[in-house]
Amino acid sequence: MEKKQIGKVLKAPAPHMVGDGFRVHNFFPSGYKIDMSPFFLMDYGSKIEFSARKEPRGVGIHPHRGFETVTIAYHGAVAHHDSSGNSGIIYPGDVQWMTAASGILHKEYHEQRYSIQGGPFQMVQLWVNLPAKFKMSKPKYQAIKQAEMANFVLPENGGKIEIIAGNFHNIKGNASTFTPIEMYNARLNKGGKADFTFPASFNTGFMIIEGSINVNGKETVHADNFIYFEDEGTEIHIEALEDSIILILSGEPIDEPIAQYGPFLMNTEAEINEAISDYNQGKFGYLEE
């Protein structure tokens, strides 16, 4: 089997604030012009200490249409509310998969108890594009708790692979997806090894959340770096040089035109204009401040 080679190792771009609660490095599409379809956007919140505060920091009510947001927590806790009546708290290890699709309003804040205590905060948020035929489907919400997450235990005390979506060693991930997507958290102990197989045509990238790894016996990559792989070959081998956490992303590209404006991700300008009009007319539902 042919190895999938590293195309680029990308350093974290300069951070910016989203609201007052999320300091993020946008790896794509702003930071680097790489094709990671069906993943349209990745904001990586590298580890930061937030001071204790009574009034939770966060992002107020805002709309989305045409895609899904996936929030993966490593440190800290976030409370979520949306106009479809869903709410929940994402604790470390948890994943929230929100399908905005035809339109949703939501807000995200530091969870009350975490806010009062303060402490380390580290998260990833992805925007996962939807094919045209699903963009106007009904919104939905998947809350995936770490305790309930499918996982594969690696041999020789190597650690484990948590399967968020897709299939690893015939173990199916919890999340349902609209297109073929593989998404895992690889939690490796020092010296732990793991092998991954993805179709050559899938766009593939690894975000090093913690620690450092050796890839394909060739290159060492450290925390806060993103590995962008070439669209050739199928096999990737990693070994942890210290206790490490790696977010694994691979998916079948969606070969359709993209029109994006702020929080709307559609196929045409006309659809963007329609999204703005629908939002202004209150068609995305209602959500209390």
TORKOL-4160 file (C-alpha; in steps of 0.2 Angstrom, whole numbers, padded with zeros to 4 digits, m for minus):
289
<pt num="1" X="0000" Y="0000" Z="0000"/>
<pt num="2" X="0006" Y="0017" Z="m0005"/>
<pt num="3" X="0010" Y="0030" Z="0009"/>
<pt num="4" X="0000" Y="0046" Z="0009"/>
<pt num="5" X="0014" Y="0059" Z="0010"/>
<pt num="6" X="0014" Y="0075" Z="0020"/>
<pt num="7" X="0010" Y="0090" Z="0008"/>
<pt num="8" X="0013" Y="0104" Z="0021"/>
<pt num="9" X="0015" Y="0106" Z="0039"/>
<pt num="10" X="0006" Y="0122" Z="0044"/>
<pt num="11" X="0010" Y="0133" Z="0059"/>
<pt num="12" X="m0005" Y="0141" Z="0068"/>
<pt num="13" X="m0009" Y="0158" Z="0060"/>
<pt num="14" X="m0011" Y="0173" Z="0071"/>
<pt num="15" X="m0026" Y="0172" Z="0083"/>
<pt num="16" X="m0041" Y="0182" Z="0083"/>
<pt num="17" X="m0056" Y="0183" Z="0095"/>
<pt num="18" X="m0073" Y="0177" Z="0090"/>
<pt num="19" X="m0085" Y="0186" Z="0102"/>
<pt num="20" X="m0076" Y="0188" Z="0119"/>
<pt num="21" X="m0075" Y="0169" Z="0123"/>
<pt num="22" X="m0065" Y="0161" Z="0109"/>
<pt num="23" X="m0047" Y="0165" Z="0104"/>
<pt num="24" X="m0045" Y="0155" Z="0088"/>
<pt num="25" X="m0032" Y="0152" Z="0074"/>
<pt num="26" X="m0041" Y="0150" Z="0058"/>
<pt num="27" X="m0031" Y="0137" Z="0048"/>
<pt num="28" X="m0043" Y="0137" Z="0033"/>
<pt num="29" X="m0050" Y="0145" Z="0023"/>
<pt num="30" X="m0042" Y="0162" Z="0029"/>
<pt num="31" X="m0026" Y="0156" Z="0036"/>
<pt num="32" X="m0020" Y="0145" Z="0022"/>
<pt num="33" X="m0028" Y="0142" Z="0005"/>
<pt num="34" X="m0029" Y="0123" Z="0006"/>
<pt num="35" X="m0043" Y="0112" Z="m0001"/>
<pt num="36" X="m0050" Y="0102" Z="0014"/>
<pt num="37" X="m0068" Y="0100" Z="0007"/>
<pt num="38" X="m0080" Y="0094" Z="0014"/>
<pt num="39" X="m0072" Y="0104" Z="0029"/>
<pt num="40" X="m0074" Y="0122" Z="0024"/>
<pt num="41" X="m0067" Y="0130" Z="0040"/>
<pt num="42" X="m0057" Y="0126" Z="0054"/>
<pt num="43" X="m0055" Y="0137" Z="0070"/>
<pt num="44" X="m0042" Y="0130" Z="0082"/>
<pt num="45" X="m0043" Y="0137" Z="0099"/>
<pt num="46" X="m0025" Y="0133" Z="0106"/>
<pt num="47" X="m0024" Y="0131" Z="0125"/>
<pt num="48" X="m0027" Y="0148" Z="0134"/>
<pt num="49" X="m0031" Y="0152" Z="0152"/>
<pt num="50" X="m0047" Y="0162" Z="0155"/>
<pt num="51" X="m0048" Y="0171" Z="0172"/>
<pt num="52" X="m0063" Y="0168" Z="0183"/>
<pt num="53" X="m0078" Y="0179" Z="0179"/>
<pt num="54" X="m0096" Y="0179" Z="0184"/>
<pt num="55" X="m0103" Y="0184" Z="0168"/>
<pt num="56" X="m0099" Y="0171" Z="0155"/>
<pt num="57" X="m0089" Y="0175" Z="0139"/>
<pt num="58" X="m0095" Y="0169" Z="0123"/>
<pt num="59" X="m0104" Y="0173" Z="0106"/>
<pt num="60" X="m0121" Y="0180" Z="0106"/>
<pt num="61" X="m0136" Y="0175" Z="0094"/>
<pt num="62" X="m0130" Y="0172" Z="0076"/>
<pt num="63" X="m0137" Y="0163" Z="0061"/>
<pt num="64" X="m0131" Y="0149" Z="0050"/>
<pt num="65" X="m0137" Y="0141" Z="0034"/>
<pt num="66" X="m0130" Y="0128" Z="0022"/>
<pt num="67" X="m0118" Y="0118" Z="0033"/>
<pt num="68" X="m0114" Y="0110" Z="0050"/>
<pt num="69" X="m0104" Y="0116" Z="0064"/>
<pt num="70" X="m0094" Y="0103" Z="0074"/>
<pt num="71" X="m0087" Y="0108" Z="0091"/>
<pt num="72" X="m0074" Y="0097" Z="0099"/>
<pt num="73" X="m0069" Y="0101" Z="0117"/>
<pt num="74" X="m0052" Y="0098" Z="0125"/>
<pt num="75" X="m0052" Y="0110" Z="0140"/>
<pt num="76" X="m0065" Y="0121" Z="0147"/>
<pt num="77" X="m0084" Y="0119" Z="0144"/>
<pt num="78" X="m0096" Y="0128" Z="0132"/>
<pt num="79" X="m0115" Y="0130" Z="0134"/>
<pt num="80" X="m0126" Y="0130" Z="0118"/>
<pt num="81" X="m0143" Y="0135" Z="0114"/>
<pt num="82" X="m0152" Y="0136" Z="0097"/>
<pt num="83" X="m0168" Y="0141" Z="0089"/>
<pt num="84" X="m0173" Y="0123" Z="0086"/>
<pt num="85" X="m0175" Y="0120" Z="0105"/>
<pt num="86" X="m0158" Y="0111" Z="0107"/>
<pt num="87" X="m0147" Y="0115" Z="0121"/>
<pt num="88" X="m0132" Y="0107" Z="0130"/>
<pt num="89" X="m0115" Y="0108" Z="0138"/>
<pt num="90" X="m0099" Y="0102" Z="0129"/>
<pt num="91" X="m0087" Y="0096" Z="0142"/>
<pt num="92" X="m0069" Y="0091" Z="0138"/>
<pt num="93" X="m0069" Y="0075" Z="0127"/>
<pt num="94" X="m0087" Y="0079" Z="0121"/>
<pt num="95" X="m0092" Y="0084" Z="0103"/>
<pt num="96" X="m0107" Y="0094" Z="0097"/>
<pt num="97" X="m0113" Y="0091" Z="0079"/>
<pt num="98" X="m0125" Y="0104" Z="0074"/>
<pt num="99" X="m0133" Y="0103" Z="0057"/>
<pt num="100" X="m0139" Y="0121" Z="0053"/>
<pt num="101" X="m0145" Y="0116" Z="0035"/>
<pt num="102" X="m0160" Y="0127" Z="0031"/>
<pt num="103" X="m0157" Y="0139" Z="0045"/>
<pt num="104" X="m0154" Y="0140" Z="0063"/>
<pt num="105" X="m0150" Y="0154" Z="0076"/>
<pt num="106" X="m0138" Y="0149" Z="0090"/>
<pt num="107" X="m0127" Y="0156" Z="0104"/>
<pt num="108" X="m0112" Y="0149" Z="0113"/>
<pt num="109" X="m0105" Y="0154" Z="0130"/>
<pt num="110" X="m0093" Y="0147" Z="0142"/>
<pt num="111" X="m0103" Y="0136" Z="0154"/>
<pt num="112" X="m0108" Y="0145" Z="0170"/>
<pt num="113" X="m0097" Y="0135" Z="0183"/>
<pt num="114" X="m0082" Y="0135" Z="0171"/>
<pt num="115" X="m0084" Y="0154" Z="0169"/>
<pt num="116" X="m0084" Y="0156" Z="0188"/>
<pt num="117" X="m0069" Y="0146" Z="0191"/>
<pt num="118" X="m0059" Y="0150" Z="0175"/>
<pt num="119" X="m0045" Y="0139" Z="0169"/>
<pt num="120" X="m0038" Y="0131" Z="0153"/>
<pt num="121" X="m0048" Y="0132" Z="0138"/>
<pt num="122" X="m0045" Y="0123" Z="0121"/>
<pt num="123" X="m0057" Y="0118" Z="0107"/>
<pt num="124" X="m0059" Y="0115" Z="0089"/>
<pt num="125" X="m0073" Y="0121" Z="0078"/>
<pt num="126" X="m0076" Y="0115" Z="0060"/>
<pt num="127" X="m0088" Y="0120" Z="0047"/>
<pt num="128" X="m0093" Y="0105" Z="0037"/>
<pt num="129" X="m0101" Y="0109" Z="0020"/>
<pt num="130" X="m0117" Y="0101" Z="0014"/>
<pt num="131" X="m0121" Y="0095" Z="m0004"/>
<pt num="132" X="m0134" Y="0106" Z="m0013"/>
<pt num="133" X="m0147" Y="0093" Z="m0011"/>
<pt num="134" X="m0146" Y="0093" Z="0008"/>
<pt num="135" X="m0143" Y="0112" Z="0011"/>
<pt num="136" X="m0161" Y="0116" Z="0015"/>
<pt num="137" X="m0165" Y="0100" Z="0025"/>
<pt num="138" X="m0171" Y="0101" Z="0043"/>
<pt num="139" X="m0159" Y="0107" Z="0056"/>
<pt num="140" X="m0153" Y="0094" Z="0068"/>
<pt num="141" X="m0142" Y="0092" Z="0083"/>
<pt num="142" X="m0131" Y="0078" Z="0089"/>
<pt num="143" X="m0123" Y="0078" Z="0106"/>
<pt num="144" X="m0109" Y="0065" Z="0108"/>
<pt num="145" X="m0103" Y="0063" Z="0126"/>
<pt num="146" X="m0085" Y="0056" Z="0127"/>
<pt num="147" X="m0091" Y="0042" Z="0139"/>
<pt num="148" X="m0103" Y="0036" Z="0125"/>
<pt num="149" X="m0090" Y="0038" Z="0111"/>
<pt num="150" X="m0085" Y="0023" Z="0101"/>
<pt num="151" X="m0067" Y="0019" Z="0103"/>
<pt num="152" X="m0053" Y="0007" Z="0098"/>
<pt num="153" X="m0040" Y="0002" Z="0111"/>
<pt num="154" X="m0023" Y="0001" Z="0103"/>
<pt num="155" X="m0011" Y="m0013" Z="0107"/>
<pt num="156" X="0004" Y="m0013" Z="0119"/>
<pt num="157" X="m0004" Y="0002" Z="0129"/>
<pt num="158" X="m0003" Y="0013" Z="0114"/>
<pt num="159" X="m0018" Y="0023" Z="0119"/>
<pt num="160" X="m0035" Y="0024" Z="0110"/>
<pt num="161" X="m0044" Y="0030" Z="0094"/>
<pt num="162" X="m0060" Y="0039" Z="0098"/>
<pt num="163" X="m0071" Y="0038" Z="0083"/>
<pt num="164" X="m0082" Y="0053" Z="0081"/>
<pt num="165" X="m0088" Y="0049" Z="0063"/>
<pt num="166" X="m0084" Y="0036" Z="0050"/>
<pt num="167" X="m0076" Y="0019" Z="0053"/>
<pt num="168" X="m0060" Y="0013" Z="0061"/>
<pt num="169" X="m0056" Y="m0006" Z="0062"/>
<pt num="170" X="m0074" Y="m0009" Z="0059"/>
<pt num="171" X="m0080" Y="0001" Z="0073"/>
<pt num="172" X="m0093" Y="0015" Z="0068"/>
<pt num="173" X="m0092" Y="0032" Z="0075"/>
<pt num="174" X="m0107" Y="0040" Z="0084"/>
<pt num="175" X="m0111" Y="0054" Z="0072"/>
<pt num="176" X="m0121" Y="0053" Z="0056"/>
<pt num="177" X="m0115" Y="0062" Z="0041"/>
<pt num="178" X="m0122" Y="0068" Z="0024"/>
<pt num="179" X="m0106" Y="0063" Z="0015"/>
<pt num="180" X="m0092" Y="0051" Z="0019"/>
<pt num="181" X="m0082" Y="0058" Z="0033"/>
<pt num="182" X="m0069" Y="0051" Z="0045"/>
<pt num="183" X="m0066" Y="0061" Z="0061"/>
<pt num="184" X="m0056" Y="0054" Z="0076"/>
<pt num="185" X="m0047" Y="0059" Z="0091"/>
<pt num="186" X="m0031" Y="0049" Z="0093"/>
<pt num="187" X="m0026" Y="0049" Z="0111"/>
<pt num="188" X="m0009" Y="0041" Z="0111"/>
<pt num="189" X="0003" Y="0037" Z="0125"/>
<pt num="190" X="0021" Y="0040" Z="0123"/>
<pt num="191" X="0027" Y="0026" Z="0110"/>
<pt num="192" X="0010" Y="0023" Z="0105"/>
<pt num="193" X="0008" Y="0019" Z="0086"/>
<pt num="194" X="m0007" Y="0020" Z="0075"/>
<pt num="195" X="m0010" Y="0016" Z="0056"/>
<pt num="196" X="m0024" Y="0024" Z="0046"/>
<pt num="197" X="m0031" Y="0020" Z="0029"/>
<pt num="198" X="m0040" Y="0033" Z="0019"/>
<pt num="199" X="m0045" Y="0034" Z="0000"/>
<pt num="200" X="m0032" Y="0043" Z="m0010"/>
<pt num="201" X="m0045" Y="0055" Z="m0016"/>
<pt num="202" X="m0051" Y="0061" Z="0001"/>
<pt num="203" X="m0044" Y="0077" Z="0008"/>
<pt num="204" X="m0035" Y="0073" Z="0024"/>
<pt num="205" X="m0027" Y="0083" Z="0038"/>
<pt num="206" X="m0021" Y="0080" Z="0056"/>
<pt num="207" X="m0022" Y="0094" Z="0069"/>
<pt num="208" X="m0009" Y="0091" Z="0083"/>
<pt num="209" X="m0018" Y="0096" Z="0099"/>
<pt num="210" X="m0006" Y="0090" Z="0111"/>
<pt num="211" X="0012" Y="0082" Z="0112"/>
<pt num="212" X="0022" Y="0078" Z="0096"/>
<pt num="213" X="0022" Y="0063" Z="0083"/>
<pt num="214" X="0032" Y="0056" Z="0070"/>
<pt num="215" X="0023" Y="0053" Z="0053"/>
<pt num="216" X="0027" Y="0039" Z="0041"/>
<pt num="217" X="0044" Y="0037" Z="0050"/>
<pt num="218" X="0050" Y="0053" Z="0042"/>
<pt num="219" X="0044" Y="0069" Z="0050"/>
<pt num="220" X="0041" Y="0075" Z="0067"/>
<pt num="221" X="0027" Y="0087" Z="0070"/>
<pt num="222" X="0023" Y="0096" Z="0086"/>
<pt num="223" X="0007" Y="0103" Z="0095"/>
<pt num="224" X="m0002" Y="0117" Z="0087"/>
<pt num="225" X="0003" Y="0112" Z="0070"/>
<pt num="226" X="m0009" Y="0106" Z="0056"/>
<pt num="227" X="m0003" Y="0092" Z="0044"/>
<pt num="228" X="m0010" Y="0093" Z="0026"/>
<pt num="229" X="m0008" Y="0077" Z="0016"/>
<pt num="230" X="m0007" Y="0075" Z="m0002"/>
<pt num="231" X="m0021" Y="0068" Z="m0012"/>
<pt num="232" X="m0011" Y="0052" Z="m0016"/>
<pt num="233" X="m0008" Y="0036" Z="m0007"/>
<pt num="234" X="m0019" Y="0028" Z="0006"/>
<pt num="235" X="m0008" Y="0024" Z="0021"/>
<pt num="236" X="m0003" Y="0035" Z="0036"/>
<pt num="237" X="0008" Y="0029" Z="0051"/>
<pt num="238" X="0010" Y="0039" Z="0066"/>
<pt num="239" X="0020" Y="0036" Z="0082"/>
<pt num="240" X="0019" Y="0047" Z="0098"/>
<pt num="241" X="0035" Y="0054" Z="0104"/>
<pt num="242" X="0026" Y="0059" Z="0120"/>
<pt num="243" X="0008" Y="0058" Z="0126"/>
<pt num="244" X="m0001" Y="0066" Z="0112"/>
<pt num="245" X="m0019" Y="0070" Z="0106"/>
<pt num="246" X="m0022" Y="0071" Z="0087"/>
<pt num="247" X="m0038" Y="0076" Z="0078"/>
<pt num="248" X="m0039" Y="0066" Z="0062"/>
<pt num="249" X="m0049" Y="0073" Z="0048"/>
<pt num="250" X="m0053" Y="0065" Z="0031"/>
<pt num="251" X="m0067" Y="0066" Z="0019"/>
<pt num="252" X="m0074" Y="0064" Z="0002"/>
<pt num="253" X="m0073" Y="0081" Z="m0007"/>
<pt num="254" X="m0090" Y="0090" Z="m0012"/>
<pt num="255" X="m0087" Y="0095" Z="m0030"/>
<pt num="256" X="m0099" Y="0109" Z="m0031"/>
<pt num="257" X="m0098" Y="0128" Z="m0032"/>
<pt num="258" X="m0097" Y="0138" Z="m0016"/>
<pt num="259" X="m0104" Y="0155" Z="m0012"/>
<pt num="260" X="m0101" Y="0161" Z="0006"/>
<pt num="261" X="m0106" Y="0176" Z="0015"/>
<pt num="262" X="m0103" Y="0177" Z="0033"/>
<pt num="263" X="m0112" Y="0163" Z="0042"/>
<pt num="264" X="m0120" Y="0157" Z="0026"/>
<pt num="265" X="m0113" Y="0144" Z="0015"/>
<pt num="266" X="m0122" Y="0140" Z="m0001"/>
<pt num="267" X="m0119" Y="0136" Z="m0020"/>
<pt num="268" X="m0125" Y="0153" Z="m0028"/>
<pt num="269" X="m0126" Y="0171" Z="m0025"/>
<pt num="270" X="m0145" Y="0170" Z="m0027"/>
<pt num="271" X="m0146" Y="0158" Z="m0012"/>
<pt num="272" X="m0135" Y="0169" Z="m0002"/>
<pt num="273" X="m0147" Y="0184" Z="m0005"/>
<pt num="274" X="m0162" Y="0172" Z="m0001"/>
<pt num="275" X="m0153" Y="0167" Z="0016"/>
<pt num="276" X="m0151" Y="0185" Z="0021"/>
<pt num="277" X="m0169" Y="0189" Z="0016"/>
<pt num="278" X="m0175" Y="0174" Z="0026"/>
<pt num="279" X="m0165" Y="0179" Z="0041"/>
<pt num="280" X="m0171" Y="0197" Z="0040"/>
<pt num="281" X="m0189" Y="0190" Z="0039"/>
<pt num="282" X="m0187" Y="0180" Z="0055"/>
<pt num="283" X="m0188" Y="0163" Z="0046"/>
<pt num="284" X="m0173" Y="0156" Z="0056"/>
<pt num="285" X="m0184" Y="0155" Z="0071"/>
<pt num="286" X="m0183" Y="0163" Z="0088"/>
<pt num="287" X="m0170" Y="0163" Z="0102"/>
<pt num="288" X="m0169" Y="0172" Z="0118"/>
<pt num="289" X="m0154" Y="0183" Z="0122"/>
